[in-house]
Amino acid sequence: MEIFIQQLVNGLTIGSIYALVALGYTMVYGVLKLINFAHGDLVAFSAYVGLVIMMQLAGVISSSVVIIVLVFIFTAIIISAFGVLLERLAYKPLRKAPRLSAVVSALGASLIIENGIMLIWGPRPKIFPSNIVPNINWNIGGVYIGLMQLLVLVISFVLMFVLYFFVNQTKLGAAMRASAIDQDAARLMGINVDRIIMITFIIGSALGSVGGLFIGMYYRGIYFNMGWIYGLNAFVAAIIGGIGNIPGAMLGGMLLGIFNALISGYLSSSWALALTYVLLIVIMIFRPTGILGERVAEKV
């Protein structure tokens, strides 16, 4: 039982990271009906940017708490700016083009970001410092919970709750939901759809930057092409929960993290990726729109 609970905690930790990244996919898809395949590489880029900022601040600031807060803020600003730039250069010119053109553009942007990371920081892995977050662990009934795990869980859940409140309880969130349903009707109602799309990329990229920093701080090692595997897992999580559905992305990320942790704990980590796609296939067979997804009639 202790092993099960321990793997459950581990799964919730990595699942919350998947959920943060998956929200970036699902928000962009909800508004633009576009799979932003470059999102995973922005997550990897955020880890490298955060590491650079962290090393610079560590030389002038002694407080670890202040360093971490500033790293998250500065990284989110930088990655959000890159997200907006990506939308303006790679996606906006293709809004009226066939969907395949936008997908190809997204894949091209993904390769550019990935190779850009390699050219700037090199192909060798980089290591996050171990002394930024104290190595504190609590033993609760035989289950170990680390301070880093607690931070990941608390911050992730707070961010997901704030996003859910923003989308469902604010005027700007209502405009975002209206744009996701019908952009032409939203324009007729006086909504600036271009502004909504920009805000969507800002929020999605910022959440992805938090996920990228958590990956670096939790696992410590980062590498230039890690955006592909983490982005793919987050994309799978978004599909499992229901692509375009914000609660679905949260649920899908948690379920995928727990599933991977249980497979790694009871079978082998080498089976985790393969069985992840088995899970995806099973869910798609019985629930093609995802667990929380709804069928939407296509306009003709």
N, C-alpha and C positions, 0 to 999 in steps of 0.2 A: 504493500500500500504506500509506503514511504517513497518507493521508486516512482510509482505512478504520480503522486502529488508533486515530486521533484520535477519530473518531466512536464507536468502540467504547468508549473511555474515557468520553466524554461521555454515551453511552447508559447505561453502568453507573452513572454518578453519579446521573442523574435516575431511573434504574430502581430504585436502592436507596431513593430517596425514595418512589417509588410503592409499593415493597414494604412499607415501614414503615406507610404509610397503609392499604394493602390488608390488612395483618394485623389492623387494627381491624375492618374489615368481616368478614373471614373468621372471626375469633374469636367475634364476636357472633352471626353466622349459625350457627356450629357449635353453640353452646349453645342459642340461642333460636329458630333458624330464622327470623330476622328480618333484613331488610336495613336497616341503620341509616343512612338517607339523610342524617341530620344530622351524620354523622361528618366529612364533607368540610368543613362549615362550622365544626366544632370545630377542625379543622386551621387554617383561616383565622384563627379567633379566637385560637389559640395564637400565631400570628405577631404579631398586634397586642399581645397581652399580653406576649410576649417582648420586643418593641420598647420598650414602656413600662418594663419592668423594666431592660432594658439601658441606657436613657437615664438612669434614676435611679441605677443603680450606677456609671455612668461618671463621675458627679460626685463620688463619694466613694472610689472604688477606682481605682488607676492601672494595675493589672495586667490585661491583656486576658484572660489565661488564667483568672484568678479570676472575672472578669466573665462569661465564656462559661459556665463550670461552674455558677455560681450562677443564671444565666439559665435554663439547661436544667433545673436542679433545681426552681426556683420555678415555672417555667412548667408543668412536668410535674405538680406537686402541684395547681396551680390547675385545669388542664384535666381532671385525673383527678376532682377534686371536681365539676366541671361535668358530666363524663360520668356519674357516679353520680347526680347530681341529675336529669339527663335521663332516666336509666333509671327512677328512682323516680316521676317526674311523668308522663312520656309513654308509657312502655312497660309498667311493672308493672301498672297498672290494666287493661291490655288483654290480659293473658296468656291469659285464657280466651276472649277475643273472636275472631271470624274474623280471619285473617291480613291481610285488606284493611284492617281498622280500624287495625292497628298500622302498616301502610305509610302510610296517610293521616296518622296521628299523627307518623310520622317526617318526612314531607314538611312538615307544619306546623311542627315543631320546627326544621327546616332553614331555613324562611323567617323564623322568629322570630330565630334566631341571626344570619342574614345581615343582616336589617334592623336588628337591635340593634347590630351592628358599624358599620353606616352611620350610625346616629343618634349613637353615641358618638364615633367618629373621623372621620365625614364621608365623602362619596363619593370624594374625591380620593385618589390613591395615596399611600402613605407609603413613605419610603426608609430602609432600614437604613444605619447608618454604615459607611463603607468602611474605617475604620482599626481595627475590632475584630479582624479576622483579617488579618494582613499579606498584601499582594499579592505572594506569592512563587510563582514558576513554575520548573519544571525541564524542561529540554529533553533528552529521552531518545530518541536516534535520530530526531530530527525530530518527535517527539510531545510536546506540551506538557501537563504535569500540574501543576495549581495546588494550593497548600496547602489551599484550601477543598475542592477535589475530593477530596483525600486524606483530609481529616477526615470528609467525608460518607461515603466508602466504608468507612473503617476503623470508625467508630462504628456505622454501619448494620449491617455484617456482625457486629460484636461483639454488638449488641443482638439480632439475629436468631438468632445462635447461643445466646445466653443464654436467649431465649424457647423455642427448640426443646429445650434441655436441661431447662428448667423444666417444660414440658408433658410430656415423655417420661420424665423421670428423678426426679421428686419426687412425694411423696404428694399434695400439693395439685394437681399437674398430672394425676395419675391420677384424682382426683375430678372435675376439669374434663372429662377425656375421658369419664368415666362419665356425667356429666350431659349431655354432648353426644349420647351414644348413646341414653339413656333416662332422663329425669328422674324418672319414677315409681319405676323400679327403683333409681335412685341414692338416692332418699329412703328406700326400704326398707332400704338398706345403711347408713343413718345419715349420709348426706351432706347437709349444709345447702345445698340448691340455691340459695336466695336469696343466700347468702354467695358461692357460686361465681359467680353471675351478676354480683354487685357487683365481685368481683375481675376478672372478664373485662372489664367496662367500665373499670375502673381501668387495667388493662394496655393495652387497646386505645387508650384516650384518651391515655395517657402516650406510647405509640409515635407516635400521631398528632401529639402536640405536638412531638416531636422532628422529625418530617417537616415540620411547619409552620415551625419555626425554621430548618431547613435551606433551605426554599424562600426565606424572607426573606433569609438570609445569603448564599445562592448567587446568587439573581437580584437581590437587594437591594430591588426594588420589590414592594410588596404592595398589594392592593386588596380592597375589602369583599366582592366576590362571587367571589373566586378559589377559594373552597372548592368551588364547583360543578364547575369544570373539572378541578381536581386530584382532587377526590373521585370524579368520574366516571371519570377515567383509572385511578385506583386500584381502583375497582369493576370496571372492565373487566379489569384485571390479575388481580384475585381470581377472576373468572369463567374467564379463560384458564387459570390454574393449577389451578383446581378450588375453587370456593367452599366454605368450611368446612375446607379443608385448609391447614395452616400452611406446610409446604414448598411447596405449590402457589402460595400467595400470594407467597412469596419469588421463586419461579421466574417466575411471571407478571409480577411487577413488573420483574424484570431483562430479560425478553424484550421487554416493551412498551417499556421505556426504550431498549434497543438498536434496536428496530424504528423507533421515532420518530426517533432520532438518524440512522440510516442514510437514512431517507426525507428528512429535512431536509438532510442533507449531499449526497445524490446527486440529489434531485429538487427539492423546495421544502418549506419548513415549512408552507405553506398546504395541502399535501396530507397532512400527517402525521395530522391528526385523522380525515379521511375514510377514509384507508387503514387506520387503526387499527380502524375498525368493519368494514372488509372482512376484515381478519385475524380479528376476533372471529367473524364469520359463518362463515368457512371452518373455524375450529377447532370451532365449535359443530356444524357439519354432520358433521364426521368424528369429533369427540370431544365429544359433548353435555355430559358431566360435567366437562370441562376436562382438561388434560394429565395431572394427577396425581389427578383426582377419581375416585371409585369409585361405582358404582351402589348405592344403599341402598334396601332394600324399605320402602315406606311402611306404617305401622301402620294397620289399619282396625278 
